[in-house]
């Protein structure tokens, strides 16, 4: 399976960067998931959870708004505030 390059950046620091299988995020117009090869788009994000899946590993981050940018190179989320969920 092809991998998606994902980066999660908050004002304080980059919280995650790596190749993953899937990322689910809370868009202002509805939640969405991104896999490798997804069509490019940009959207605003609402408060919620970003779920990062890589094989059987799952990491979850709580965010408070921001933007997501899907390009042929991958997905970048610029969050207003983000922390890894406990």
KESETOR-721152 format. One line per 2 residues: number of its first residue (from 0); for each residue x, y, z of C-alpha. Coordinates in steps of 0.2 Angstrom, whole numbers. Each point is the difference from the previous one (the first is absolute). Layout:
BEGIN
NUM = X,Y,Z; ... $
***
This chain:
BEGIN
0 = 0,0,0; 6,17,-4 $
2 = 5,12,14; -6,18,3 $
4 = 12,13,6; -8,9,15 $
6 = 5,15,10; -9,7,15 $
8 = 7,17,5; -6,11,15 $
10 = 7,18,3; 11,-7,14 $
12 = 8,-14,-11; -3,-15,-12 $
14 = -9,-13,9; 1,-14,-13 $
16 = 9,-3,-16; 1,-17,-10 $
18 = -7,-12,-12; -17,-7,5 $
20 = -15,-10,-7; -14,12,4 $
22 = -4,16,9; -18,5,5 $
24 = -4,18,5; -14,11,5 $
26 = -4,12,-15; -12,15,3 $
28 = -11,-8,-14; 2,-18,7 $
30 = 12,-12,6; 12,-7,-14 $
32 = 13,-14,-3; 15,1,-10 $
34 = 10,-14,-8; 15,0,-12 $
36 = -5,7,-17; -15,10,6 $
38 = -5,14,-11; 7,17,5 $
40 = -10,12,11; 1,12,14 $
42 = -13,2,14; -2,9,17 $
44 = -1,-11,15; -11,1,16 $
46 = 4,-6,17; 1,-19,1 $
48 = 11,-15,-2; 13,-4,-13 $
50 = 3,-19,-1; 16,-6,-8 $
52 = 0,-19,-5; 16,-9,-5 $
54 = -3,-19,-1; -7,-5,17 $
56 = 7,16,9; -12,14,3 $
58 = 5,17,7; -13,13,4 $
60 = 2,19,2; -13,13,6 $
62 = 0,16,-10; -8,16,1 $
64 = -3,6,-17; 12,4,-14 $
66 = 2,-6,-18; 4,-16,-10 $
68 = 9,0,-17; 0,-15,-10 $
70 = 13,0,-15; 7,-14,-11 $
72 = 15,0,13; -12,-4,15 $
74 = -10,9,14; 5,14,11 $
76 = -11,6,14; 4,17,8 $
78 = -10,0,16; -3,15,11 $
80 = 3,-11,15; 4,-19,1 $
82 = 4,-12,13; 2,-19,-1 $
84 = -16,-8,9; 4,-10,15 $
***
